[in-house]
């Protein structure tokens, strides 16, 4: 699965919310550290700054976490060679 390069913090909060996770700021002294919590499952990370875009290493951790929990489905497009496939998002960006 190709990871987005411009996934925003708000989109990440919505994504975790879709799967039933709640955002917990871990208290006043946590700084940018937050965690998403659901039924004893916790995924901790830092809010991005100074921009609102999630860094690639953090997106990889999110993907791995959600995948390990069985929350992501594999699609036919995921099975294609990523070098030769054009993603739907790419088509939309370029008006195809």
Secondary structure, DSSP 8 states (H G I E B T S, - for coil): ----SS-BHHHHHHHHHHTT-EEE---GGGTTEEEEEETTEEEEEE---SSSB--HHHHHHHHHHHHHTT-S---HHHHS-TTT---HHHHHHTT-
